[in-house]
Amino acid sequence: MTDLLLRALVFLAAAALGLLAAAGLVDGVEVSTSGFVVTVVVFALAQSVLSPVVMKMTDRYAKAFLGGVGLLSTFVALVVATLVTDGLRIRGVTAWVLATLVVWLVTALGTFLLPFVLLRARRDDEPPTGRRGERARGGRPGRRPRDG
């Protein structure tokens, strides 16, 4: 259960970072502060539902496009988020293309890197005990301190 919640948190955080990056980097992309949370949730839900569907359809009908599944599902999730919420506006073809690329790249990197960041923060919060006690005294982990 904890793993599922952690994955959901990572995916929501990555989606938020992707949408913020697109808004900051691409002219024609606007994210409102009032609808940002709802937009992130709608985008993340749409992305998580659409990715397997797009993957299955691509695998069945157009195997040559399997590499673009992430980009296509990101684009469709952006369309859904703009239609369902008032928190995201994308204007112009160039903005749609660049927003899709930026959001896809940032969410991909975020879902890959954020677990490492969270695990490191979690590990740093734990007090050293047992075998790891040597590290607290300045020794290297796994080695016994010298006598004398």
N, C-alpha and C positions, 0 to 999 in steps of 0.2 A: 504494500500500500504506500509506503514511504517512497519507494522508487517511482511509482506512478505519479505521485504528487511532485516529486523532484523533476521528473521529465516534463510534466505540464508547466511547472514554474520556469524551467529552462526554455521551453518552446515559447511561452508567453513573453519572456524577457527578450529572446532573440527576435520575435516578431516586433516588439516595441522598438528595439534598437534599429531594425531594418526600416520601419516606417519613419522613425526620426531621422535616420541617415538619408533616406530619399527626400524627405522634406527639407533637410539642410543642404543637400547637394544638387538637387534637380529643380530647375526653374519650372514652375507650373504645378508643383506638388505642394499642397498645403494640408497641414494637420492641425485641427483646432484643439485647444486645451480642454474645452468642455466635453468633447466627444471622444477624446483620445483613448480612454480605457475601453469604452464600448467598441471602438474601431479595432483596437488590438485584439479583443476577444473574438469579434466577428471574423477578422482576418485569420486568426489562428485556427478557429474552428473550421472555417471554409478550407483553409490549406490542409488541415489534417484529414478532412473528409474527402477532398478532391484529389489529393496525391495518389491514394491507392486506385481510385476510379480511373484517373487519367493514365496511370501506369498500366492497368489491365487493358484499357482500350488501345493504348499505344502498342502494347505487346501483341495484341490480337490483330490489329489492322494496319499498323505502320511501324514495324520494328526498327526502321531506320531513324525514327525520332525518339527512341528510348532515352537518349542523353538529354533531351530537352524537356523531359517530364517535369522537372523541378521548376523550370522557367515557365512552362505552360500553366502549371497549377498555381504558381505565384501570380501570374497575370490574371487568371480567372478569380483567384481569391481577392485580388485588388479590385476587380470589377464588382464582385459581391460586396466588398466593404464599402465601396463608394455608393452603391445603390441602396444598401440597407441602413447605413449610418450617415450622419451629417458631419462626422469628424474627419473625413478624408475627401479631398478634391484633387483631381488630376486633370489638367487641361493641356490638350495638344498631343499629337502622335508622338513627337519626340519625348515628351514628358512621360507618356505611358511606357515607351520602350526603355528609357533610362531608369524609370522608377522600378519597373519589373527587374531589370538587371541588378540595381542597387539592393533592393529588398531581398532578392534571391541570394545574392552574395553575402550580405550581412547576416541573414538568418541562417544560411548554411555554416558560415564561420562561427556564429553565435551558438548554434546547437552543438557544434563540435568542441568549442573552447570553453564555454560556460561551465560544463560539468567539471572540468579540471580546476577552474577557479573556485567553484563551490567546494569541491573536495579538499582543495588545499586550505581554504579558509576554515573548513570544518576540522581538518587535521591540526591546524595551528591553534585552534581553540581548546583542544584536548590537552590536559596536563600530562607531562611525562610520568609514566609508571612502569614498573616491572623492568623488562629488558631494555626499554628505551630510556631508562633512568641515566644510563651512561652519557647520553647526549646532553642532558641537563648539566652534567659536571664538566662538559667540554670535550669528552672523548668522542670517538666515532662510534656510531651504532654497530652493534654486533661484535665489538671488541671489548675485552676485559681491561679494566685499568691496571697499570703496572703496580706491583708492590714495591715499596721501598724507596 
